[in-house]
């Protein structure tokens, strides 16, 4: 006879702690992106290399980093909602 499997459930407090870290990191990443964007745009650099770099930054790099920030924030929200649902289910 096999032993019954333990019931596994989310630890809501731990999920909220992880959500807080994700939210903080999302905010920090967004702030760093804004600061980098400003630095890139005001750099005393002229010529075709600057134009290529600026094009790459504005069309690929910055939007990609912004998307990561948005995903971190979305996952933080999801974790908070699921933690609340776990609390409700455990009552």
C-alpha angles and dihedrals in degrees: 000000000000123000117248116260116249116251108253120209137166118268098231094199092052091046090053091049091052090046090054091052092048091050092049092048091048091053092046093049091050091050093048090050091053091049093047091048091054092047093048092050096049097042113129093237126122137184141051095310090058091048092051092047092047091048091051092046096049099041103036118005103045094042090048093052090046089053091053089051090051092049092051090051091048092051090049090054092047092051092051092050092048091048089054090048091050091051090051093048092049095056 
